[in-house]
Amino acid sequence: MPPYEYFYDSLGLVEYNHWKSSIKVKERIYSDIKKEAIKYFKHDLYALLVVVSKYSNLIFKFYGINITKINTLSGLALKIYLSSFYKYQYKFKFIKGKVESDIRKAYLGGLVLTKLNYTHKTKAYVYDVNSHYPNAMLEDIPVGNPVLSISKDLYSYFGFVYAEIIPPKNLDFYFIPLRDENGKIITPKYRFKGIYFSELLKESILYGYKINVLWGYKFNRGKDVFKNYVDEMYNGRLKAKLDNNNYLQFIYKLLLNSLYGRLGMKDIENRLKILSKEDANKFMTNKNIVFYSELQDKIILRYNNVNKEIIKFTDLTEKSNTFVDKIKQRGVTSSIPIAAAITSWALIKLLKILNMNDNKLIYCDTDSITLEKPLDDKYISYTELGKFKLESIINEGIYISPKFYGLKCDNGETIIKTKGIAKGIINYQDLENLIKGENLSVTTTIKKKQKTKNLVKGTVNIVEQNYTIKGKLEE
């Protein structure tokens, strides 16, 4: 008989004890539970089979692709793009080595901006962007081989620039991101250095930033590289929505949003082998081993090939200004310049909203913004790609820190977001106490650190952790 803990949310204790003590139940409990469980599993698997079959037929009908050959949705999006929309003249390049690691530093994702310990009792307006990143994919994209340059002229670049950045003194929200020594994304108010998409730096000058270029990588401009893909997926999604075809609308949405992120994946090229101990010892002499475990008389190895320097710089002068073309070229599985450019274009498109003088920003999270006043109608559309749609109206809100806030909506709903703390532990009153400067002690469940994972057993330790959240966080 399963313990009561598996029934407490659907069965009273008295009823459970009666059921457990029933002679009739005792006689058939094991056979019945097994029979019902197998029946449930069969129905569950059959339902999944029907869904996967319909999905598989749909993708094959539209794009001629067998989904059983692809492991992930983002992989499918890339396969569809490369097979049906990619043209050779786009010249995507698979870039590795020092160039890849440099440009990856400019790939930082969406920003979360808020005033710490901010509260309002007046109305505010929450908007989302229609397909924020797909809209950014319509802009010019860096393609071709990178050219290393030491030109100091920002406007001579289309690509990625390493520069000293001097922020202005009068912005409500600073927007050029930087990953600090702890890996946290910040938007500094002080002078700093970093590598960024050239178009973001050009745009930042309009808001008072000063940019001192040190060096960079120049690319060719790829125009309309993703236009046909984005148009087909977005228009397909709109039509499915009009037809009340929710599952097809969802598929189009996922394919639309999965492609750019796939292009930013690291190509680690890990392999897995199971070998005898003797063969494993020989094998490990020229491989980079990332996981090792004994399995009876065998050894499980996850490895990748030892990295070799594949990129060389020669005769680098302002006069020659060339990059030696020794970049690995093959079936493109990722392209970090494209992914980094798309996330930067997405940020650029938000800049006109982040620091408006007549409508102050309260909160921003990637493609969602909260403003003191309604947006001008010229920014609003529920169907046009890249425009804003009103998601909710807030009567009051409390913002402790990024992704840690509470909202009371005009429809009576209360929304609480507490990153790092399990849902339901903190309520609106707790947030009000924090904003007054009172500390809050909570207990929540967390995954223990990486070293407690057991890859062989496939387990992760989940523990309870006590936290003290300090009131009145400092800027």
C-alpha positions as CSV (number, residue, x, y, z in Angstrom):
1,M,0.0,0.0,0.0
2,P,1.6,3.3,-1.0
3,P,2.2,5.7,1.9
4,Y,-0.3,8.5,2.7
5,E,2.1,11.2,1.4
6,Y,1.1,10.1,-2.2
7,F,-2.6,10.7,-1.5
8,Y,-2.8,13.6,1.0
9,D,-3.8,16.2,-1.7
10,S,-6.7,14.1,-3.0
11,L,-7.7,11.8,-0.1
12,G,-8.6,12.5,3.5
13,L,-6.6,10.6,6.2
14,V,-9.7,8.9,7.6
15,E,-10.8,7.7,4.1
16,Y,-7.2,6.6,3.4
17,N,-7.0,4.5,6.6
18,H,-10.4,3.0,5.9
19,W,-9.2,2.0,2.4
20,K,-5.9,0.7,3.7
21,S,-7.6,-1.5,6.4
22,S,-10.2,-2.9,4.1
23,I,-10.0,-6.7,3.7
24,K,-11.3,-6.4,0.2
25,V,-8.7,-3.9,-0.7
26,K,-5.9,-6.0,0.9
27,E,-6.9,-8.9,-1.3
28,R,-6.6,-7.1,-4.6
29,I,-4.6,-4.0,-3.8
30,Y,-1.4,-5.1,-5.6
31,S,-2.9,-6.6,-8.7
32,D,-5.3,-3.6,-9.1
33,I,-2.7,-0.9,-8.6
34,K,-0.4,-2.7,-11.1
35,K,-3.2,-3.1,-13.6
36,E,-4.4,0.5,-13.3
37,A,-0.8,1.8,-13.5
38,I,-0.1,-0.1,-16.7
39,K,-3.4,1.0,-18.2
40,Y,-2.5,4.6,-17.3
41,F,1.0,4.3,-18.8
42,K,-0.4,2.8,-22.0
43,H,-2.9,5.6,-22.5
44,D,-0.2,8.2,-21.7
45,L,2.3,6.7,-24.2
46,Y,-0.4,6.3,-26.8
47,A,-1.5,10.0,-26.5
48,L,2.2,11.0,-26.8
49,L,2.6,8.8,-29.9
50,V,-0.4,10.4,-31.6
51,V,0.9,13.9,-30.8
52,V,4.4,13.1,-32.1
53,S,3.0,11.4,-35.2
54,K,0.9,14.4,-36.1
55,Y,3.8,16.7,-35.5
56,S,6.2,14.5,-37.5
57,N,3.8,14.4,-40.5
58,L,3.3,18.1,-40.3
59,I,7.0,18.9,-40.5
60,F,7.6,16.3,-43.3
61,K,4.7,17.7,-45.3
62,F,5.9,21.3,-45.0
63,Y,9.7,20.9,-45.1
64,G,10.5,17.3,-46.1
65,I,12.4,16.7,-42.8
66,N,12.3,13.5,-40.8
67,I,12.2,14.7,-37.1
68,T,13.5,11.3,-35.8
69,K,17.0,12.3,-37.2
70,I,17.0,15.5,-35.0
71,N,17.5,15.7,-31.3
72,T,16.1,19.1,-30.4
73,L,13.6,21.7,-31.5
74,S,16.4,24.3,-32.1
75,G,18.2,21.7,-34.2
76,L,15.0,21.3,-36.2
77,A,14.7,25.0,-36.7
78,L,18.3,25.2,-38.0
79,K,17.7,22.2,-40.3
80,I,14.6,23.8,-41.7
81,Y,16.4,27.1,-42.3
82,L,19.5,25.5,-43.9
83,S,17.5,23.2,-46.2
84,S,14.7,25.6,-47.2
85,F,15.8,29.2,-46.8
86,Y,19.6,29.4,-46.7
87,K,21.5,30.6,-49.8
88,Y,25.1,30.1,-50.5
89,Q,25.8,33.8,-51.0
90,Y,24.9,34.4,-47.3
91,K,28.3,32.9,-46.5
92,F,27.7,31.7,-42.9
93,K,31.0,30.8,-41.3
94,F,31.7,28.3,-38.5
95,I,34.2,30.2,-36.4
96,K,36.3,28.7,-33.6
97,G,39.4,29.5,-31.5
98,K,40.3,33.0,-30.3
99,V,37.9,34.8,-32.6
100,E,35.0,32.8,-31.4
101,S,35.9,33.3,-27.7
102,D,36.3,37.1,-28.2
103,I,32.9,37.5,-30.0
104,R,31.1,35.2,-27.5
105,K,31.8,37.9,-24.9
106,A,29.4,40.2,-26.8
107,Y,26.6,37.5,-26.6
108,L,24.9,38.5,-23.4
109,G,21.2,37.9,-23.9
110,G,18.3,40.1,-22.7
111,L,18.6,42.8,-20.0
112,V,16.7,43.1,-16.8
113,L,16.5,46.7,-15.6
114,T,14.8,48.1,-12.6
115,K,15.2,50.6,-9.7
116,L,16.0,48.8,-6.5
117,N,13.5,49.1,-3.7
118,Y,11.0,51.0,-5.9
119,T,7.3,51.1,-5.2
120,H,4.3,52.8,-6.9
121,K,0.6,53.1,-5.9
122,T,-0.5,54.6,-9.2
123,K,-1.3,52.8,-12.5
124,A,1.4,51.4,-14.6
125,Y,1.3,49.6,-18.0
126,V,3.0,46.3,-19.0
127,Y,3.8,45.7,-22.6
128,D,5.4,42.8,-24.5
129,V,7.1,42.9,-27.9
130,N,5.6,40.8,-30.7
131,S,8.4,38.3,-31.5
132,H,11.2,40.4,-30.2
133,Y,14.2,38.3,-31.4
134,P,12.7,37.3,-34.7
135,N,12.1,41.0,-35.4
136,A,15.8,41.6,-34.7
137,M,16.7,38.8,-37.1
138,L,15.4,41.0,-40.0
139,E,18.3,43.5,-39.5
140,D,21.7,43.3,-41.2
141,I,23.7,40.3,-40.0
142,P,27.6,39.8,-39.9
143,V,28.5,37.1,-42.5
144,G,31.7,36.0,-44.2
145,N,35.2,35.7,-42.7
146,P,36.2,38.2,-39.9
147,V,38.9,40.7,-40.6
148,L,40.9,41.8,-37.7
149,S,41.4,45.6,-37.6
150,I,43.1,48.2,-35.4
151,S,41.2,51.1,-36.9
152,K,40.0,53.6,-34.3
153,D,37.1,54.7,-36.4
154,L,33.9,53.1,-35.0
155,Y,32.0,53.9,-38.2
156,S,34.4,51.9,-40.3
157,Y,33.2,48.7,-38.6
158,F,30.3,46.4,-39.2
159,G,31.1,43.6,-36.7
160,F,32.5,43.6,-33.2
161,V,34.6,46.2,-31.5
162,Y,36.7,46.1,-28.4
163,A,36.5,49.6,-26.9
164,E,36.8,51.8,-23.8
165,I,33.3,52.9,-22.9
166,I,32.5,56.1,-21.0
167,P,28.9,56.3,-19.9
168,P,27.0,59.6,-19.6
169,K,26.0,61.0,-16.2
170,N,22.3,61.6,-16.8
171,L,20.6,58.4,-17.9
172,D,17.8,56.8,-15.9
173,F,18.8,53.4,-17.1
174,Y,22.2,52.5,-18.5
175,F,22.0,49.8,-21.1
176,I,25.5,48.6,-22.3
177,P,25.9,45.2,-20.4
178,L,29.0,43.9,-18.8
179,R,29.7,40.5,-17.2
180,D,31.4,41.1,-13.9
181,E,34.0,38.9,-12.2
182,N,31.2,36.8,-10.6
183,G,29.5,36.2,-13.9
184,K,26.6,38.6,-13.2
185,I,25.4,40.9,-16.0
186,I,25.5,44.6,-14.9
187,T,25.1,47.9,-16.8
188,P,27.9,50.1,-15.4
189,K,27.7,53.8,-14.8
190,Y,31.5,53.9,-14.7
191,R,34.2,53.7,-17.4
192,F,34.9,50.1,-18.6
193,K,36.2,48.1,-21.5
194,G,34.6,45.3,-23.5
195,I,33.8,43.9,-26.9
196,Y,30.4,44.7,-28.4
197,F,28.4,44.7,-31.7
198,S,29.4,47.8,-33.6
199,E,25.8,48.9,-34.2
200,L,25.0,48.9,-30.5
201,L,28.0,51.2,-29.8
202,K,27.0,53.5,-32.6
203,E,23.5,53.7,-31.2
204,S,24.8,54.3,-27.7
205,I,26.5,57.5,-28.8
206,L,23.0,59.1,-29.4
207,Y,22.4,58.6,-25.6
208,G,25.6,60.2,-24.5
209,Y,28.0,57.3,-24.3
210,K,31.6,58.0,-25.5
211,I,33.3,55.1,-27.3
212,N,37.1,54.9,-27.7
213,V,37.8,52.1,-30.2
214,L,40.9,49.9,-29.6
215,W,40.5,47.1,-32.2
216,G,37.8,44.9,-33.6
217,Y,36.6,42.3,-36.2
218,K,35.0,43.5,-39.4
219,F,32.4,41.4,-41.3
220,N,30.4,41.7,-44.4
221,R,26.8,42.9,-44.1
222,G,24.3,40.2,-44.8
223,K,20.9,41.7,-45.8
224,D,17.6,39.8,-45.5
225,V,19.4,36.7,-44.4
226,F,16.5,35.5,-42.2
227,K,13.6,37.5,-43.8
228,N,11.9,34.6,-45.7
229,Y,12.2,32.3,-42.7
230,V,10.8,34.8,-40.2
231,D,8.0,35.9,-42.6
232,E,6.9,32.4,-43.2
233,M,6.9,31.3,-39.6
234,Y,5.3,34.5,-38.3
235,N,2.6,34.6,-41.0
236,G,1.9,30.9,-40.4
237,R,1.5,31.6,-36.7
238,L,-0.9,34.5,-37.4
239,K,-3.0,32.4,-39.7
240,A,-3.1,29.5,-37.3
241,K,-4.2,31.9,-34.6
242,L,-7.1,33.2,-36.8
243,D,-8.0,29.6,-37.5
244,N,-8.1,28.8,-33.8
245,N,-5.4,26.1,-34.5
246,N,-3.6,26.4,-31.2
247,Y,-1.2,23.5,-31.7
248,L,0.0,24.8,-35.1
249,Q,0.3,28.3,-33.7
250,F,2.5,26.9,-30.9
251,I,4.7,25.0,-33.4
252,Y,5.3,28.1,-35.5
253,K,6.1,30.1,-32.4
254,L,8.7,27.6,-31.2
255,L,10.4,27.4,-34.6
256,L,10.3,31.1,-34.9
257,N,12.1,31.7,-31.6
258,S,14.4,28.7,-31.6
259,L,16.7,29.5,-34.5
260,Y,18.8,32.4,-33.3
261,G,19.6,30.7,-30.0
262,R,20.8,27.6,-31.8
263,L,23.3,29.7,-33.7
264,G,24.8,30.8,-30.4
265,M,25.4,27.3,-29.1
266,K,29.0,26.3,-28.3
267,D,30.3,23.6,-30.6
268,I,32.1,21.5,-28.0
269,E,32.0,18.4,-30.1
270,N,31.9,16.0,-27.1
271,R,31.9,12.2,-27.8
272,L,31.0,9.2,-25.6
273,K,32.8,5.9,-25.6
274,I,32.6,2.7,-23.5
275,L,36.0,0.9,-23.6
276,S,37.9,-1.8,-21.8
277,K,40.3,-0.5,-19.2
278,E,43.3,-1.3,-21.4
279,D,41.8,0.4,-24.5
280,A,40.7,3.4,-22.4
281,N,44.3,4.0,-21.1
282,K,45.6,4.1,-24.7
283,F,42.7,6.2,-25.8
284,M,43.2,8.9,-23.2
285,T,46.7,9.8,-24.3
286,N,45.6,12.2,-27.0
287,K,42.1,13.2,-25.9
288,N,40.7,15.9,-23.6
289,I,38.6,13.8,-21.1
290,V,35.6,15.7,-19.6
291,F,34.0,12.7,-17.8
292,Y,35.4,9.4,-16.6
293,S,33.6,6.6,-14.7
294,E,34.2,2.8,-14.2
295,L,31.3,0.5,-15.0
296,Q,32.3,-3.0,-13.8
297,D,35.1,-4.0,-16.2
298,K,34.5,-1.1,-18.6
299,I,35.3,2.6,-18.6
300,I,32.8,5.3,-19.7
301,L,34.6,8.3,-21.3
302,R,33.2,11.6,-22.5
303,Y,35.8,13.4,-24.4
304,N,36.7,15.9,-27.1
305,N,39.8,16.2,-29.3
306,V,42.7,18.2,-27.9
307,N,42.4,21.8,-29.1
308,K,45.0,23.0,-31.6
309,E,45.7,26.6,-32.5
310,I,43.9,26.9,-35.9
311,I,44.0,30.7,-36.2
312,K,47.2,32.6,-36.9
313,F,47.7,36.3,-37.2
314,T,50.4,37.5,-39.6
315,D,51.7,40.9,-40.8
316,L,48.9,42.7,-38.9
317,T,49.3,46.4,-39.7
318,E,46.8,49.1,-40.3
319,K,48.0,49.0,-43.9
320,S,47.4,45.4,-44.6
321,N,44.5,45.1,-42.1
322,T,43.8,41.4,-43.1
323,F,42.9,38.3,-41.3
324,V,44.5,35.0,-42.3
325,D,41.6,32.8,-43.6
326,K,42.3,29.6,-41.6
327,I,38.8,29.3,-40.2
328,K,37.3,25.9,-40.1
329,Q,34.5,25.7,-42.7
330,R,32.0,22.9,-42.8
331,G,28.3,22.3,-42.2
332,V,27.4,25.2,-40.1
333,T,26.1,24.1,-36.7
334,S,26.5,27.5,-35.0
335,S,27.6,31.1,-35.7
336,I,28.3,33.2,-32.7
337,P,28.7,36.5,-34.6
338,I,25.1,36.1,-35.9
339,A,23.7,35.2,-32.5
340,A,25.5,38.1,-30.8
341,A,24.4,40.5,-33.4
342,I,20.7,39.5,-33.1
343,T,20.7,39.9,-29.3
344,S,22.3,43.4,-29.8
345,W,19.8,44.4,-32.4
346,A,17.0,43.4,-30.0
347,L,18.5,45.7,-27.4
348,I,18.8,48.5,-29.9
349,K,15.1,48.3,-30.7
350,L,14.2,48.8,-27.1
351,L,16.4,51.8,-26.5
352,K,13.8,54.3,-27.7
353,I,11.6,53.1,-24.9
354,L,14.1,52.7,-22.0
355,N,14.9,56.4,-21.6
356,M,11.8,58.3,-22.7
357,N,11.6,61.7,-20.9
358,D,7.8,61.8,-21.0
359,N,7.1,58.2,-20.0
360,K,9.4,56.7,-17.4
361,L,10.5,53.1,-17.4
362,I,9.7,51.1,-14.2
363,Y,10.9,47.6,-15.2
364,C,12.3,45.8,-18.2
365,D,13.0,42.1,-18.7
366,T,14.3,41.3,-22.2
367,D,11.1,41.9,-24.3
368,S,8.7,43.1,-21.5
369,I,8.5,46.6,-20.3
370,T,6.5,48.4,-17.6
371,L,5.9,52.1,-18.0
372,E,4.3,54.9,-16.0
373,K,2.0,55.8,-18.9
374,P,0.4,54.1,-21.9
375,L,2.6,53.9,-25.0
376,D,1.8,56.1,-28.0
377,D,-0.4,54.3,-30.5
378,K,2.4,54.4,-33.1
379,Y,4.2,51.7,-31.1
380,I,1.1,49.5,-30.6
381,S,-0.1,46.5,-32.7
382,Y,-1.2,43.0,-31.7
383,T,-0.1,41.5,-35.0
384,E,2.7,43.6,-36.5
385,L,6.2,42.1,-35.9
386,G,8.3,44.1,-33.5
387,K,5.5,46.3,-32.1
388,F,4.2,46.3,-28.6
389,K,1.0,44.8,-27.2
390,L,-0.5,45.7,-23.8
391,E,-0.3,42.7,-21.5
392,S,-1.8,44.1,-18.3
393,I,-2.5,47.3,-16.3
394,I,-1.0,47.4,-12.7
395,N,-2.6,49.3,-9.9
396,E,0.5,49.1,-7.7
397,G,3.8,47.4,-7.6
398,I,6.9,46.7,-5.5
399,Y,10.3,46.1,-7.1
400,I,13.0,44.8,-4.8
401,S,15.6,43.8,-7.4
402,P,15.7,42.2,-10.9
403,K,13.2,39.3,-11.2
404,F,12.1,39.9,-7.6
405,Y,8.9,41.9,-7.4
406,G,5.1,41.9,-6.7
407,L,2.3,43.4,-8.8
408,K,-1.4,44.0,-8.1
409,C,-3.2,44.1,-11.4
410,D,-6.5,45.9,-12.2
411,N,-8.2,42.5,-12.9
412,G,-7.7,41.5,-9.3
413,E,-4.7,39.2,-9.9
414,T,-1.6,39.5,-7.7
415,I,1.7,38.5,-9.4
416,I,4.7,37.6,-7.3
417,K,8.1,36.8,-8.8
418,T,11.0,35.8,-6.5
419,K,14.0,34.5,-8.3
420,G,15.9,32.0,-6.2
421,I,13.0,31.4,-3.8
422,A,10.3,28.7,-4.5
423,K,6.9,29.9,-5.6
424,G,4.4,30.6,-2.8
425,I,6.8,31.2,0.0
426,I,6.8,35.0,-0.2
427,N,3.6,37.1,-0.4
428,Y,2.9,40.7,-1.1
429,Q,3.0,41.8,2.5
430,D,6.5,40.3,2.8
431,L,7.6,42.5,-0.1
432,E,6.1,45.5,1.6
433,N,8.1,44.7,4.7
434,L,11.3,44.4,2.7
435,I,10.7,47.8,1.1
436,K,10.4,49.2,4.6
437,G,13.8,47.8,5.4
438,E,12.8,44.8,7.4
439,N,14.8,41.6,6.9
440,L,12.9,38.4,5.8
441,S,13.9,34.8,6.7
442,V,12.7,32.0,4.4
443,T,13.3,28.3,3.9
444,T,13.3,27.0,0.3
445,T,14.4,24.0,-1.6
446,I,17.4,24.2,-3.9
447,K,19.6,21.9,-5.9
448,K,22.9,21.5,-4.2
449,K,26.1,22.4,-6.0
450,Q,27.4,20.7,-9.1
451,K,29.7,18.3,-7.2
452,T,26.8,16.6,-5.5
453,K,25.3,15.4,-8.9
454,N,25.9,11.7,-9.6
455,L,26.1,11.3,-13.4
456,V,26.3,7.5,-13.2
457,K,23.1,7.2,-11.0
458,G,21.5,10.1,-12.6
459,T,20.7,11.9,-9.3
460,V,20.8,15.4,-8.0
461,N,20.5,16.2,-4.3
462,I,17.7,18.5,-3.4
463,V,18.0,20.2,0.0
464,E,16.2,22.8,2.1
465,Q,18.2,26.1,2.5
466,N,17.6,28.9,4.9
467,Y,17.8,32.4,3.5
468,T,17.8,35.9,5.1
469,I,16.7,38.5,2.6
470,K,17.9,42.0,3.6
471,G,15.5,44.9,3.3
472,K,16.5,48.1,1.5
473,L,19.1,46.7,-0.9
474,E,21.6,49.3,-1.8
475,E,22.0,50.5,-5.4
